[in-house]
Amino acid sequence: MILDPSESSYQAGREEPSGHPTGSSKTRGTTDFQVVILAGGLGTRMQPITSSIPKPLIPVKGNPFLRYQLELLARFGLRRVLMLVAYLGEKIEAHFGTGRALGIELAYCYEPTPLGTGGALKNAEAQLESEFIVLNGDTYLPIDYTALVRSFREQNTCAMIVAYRPSSEASSELVGSLPSNLAVSAGGRVTAYRKRDPRGLTHVDAGVLVLRKEVLNKIPRSRACSLEEEVFPQMIAEGQMEAWVTSVPFYDMGTPAGLEALAARLP
């Protein structure tokens, strides 16, 4: 059920301290890692609610979705977050500010015009560190981010994408109905990425990616660019993308059905 925005703490302005511990024994190896959240989308699938608030501020069980995402990251020591914003991005900044109330450090980079997933990263190049995690701003994925960072560093790769594959048991989660868009070799290398033709593909892009900054050299400047359609094919052809496979379901809150599934999952 989609909640009315008036039921969310969004209306109160900035976040108040949650009172919940954000630390975890699983922080080693992640505290020095930057996280980038792609949050500039128009949220057209969630109209009319997104006509007045950006998608990351859509309320779920009384709190903006983004709060749950930030709290999840903080539990793994990921407290330095760069928000890539565009549509109604000023409302996200007005609500969360510097992130101090949640025990994190939030910074923002605004797109002058919609630039796509790749263009948004290129636009933020000056604020990006040598390696970083990229999250879709409408996806909740409760994996072990410490293990993901460790695998990325051990593989010594330019890119590692989280690839969802359902467990042998039939999944009741919404994600179980999504078409596959990834092919992964026995050794864990991504061999194909296609959004429109799932034939021969076995995994689903779970909305989380780890990159080295050098990948930005493949992204053209000053125009819209899709990571998925323009950059990923280059990297796959060059053998530069590894998969981190998980059977943990992810939740896409960018649709009414996805939002309901997420609300049922959260405590």
Secondary structure as UniProt FT lines:
FT   HELIX           5..7
FT   HELIX           9..12
FT   TURN            25..26
FT   TURN            28..32
FT   STRAND          34..39
FT   HELIX           44..46
FT   TURN            47..48
FT   HELIX           49..51
FT   HELIX           55..57
FT   STRAND          59..60
FT   TURN            61..62
FT   STRAND          63..64
FT   HELIX           65..75
FT   TURN            76..77
FT   STRAND          80..85
FT   TURN            87..88
FT   HELIX           89..96
FT   TURN            97..98
FT   HELIX           100..102
FT   STRAND          105..110
FT   HELIX           116..123
FT   HELIX           125..127
FT   STRAND          131..136
FT   TURN            137..138
FT   STRAND          139..140
FT   HELIX           145..155
FT   STRAND          159..164
FT   HELIX           174..177
FT   STRAND          182..184
FT   TURN            186..187
FT   STRAND          189..193
FT   TURN            199..200
FT   STRAND          203..212
FT   HELIX           213..218
FT   HELIX           227..231
FT   HELIX           232..237
FT   TURN            238..239
FT   STRAND          241..246
FT   STRAND          251..252
FT   TURN            253..254
FT   HELIX           256..265
//
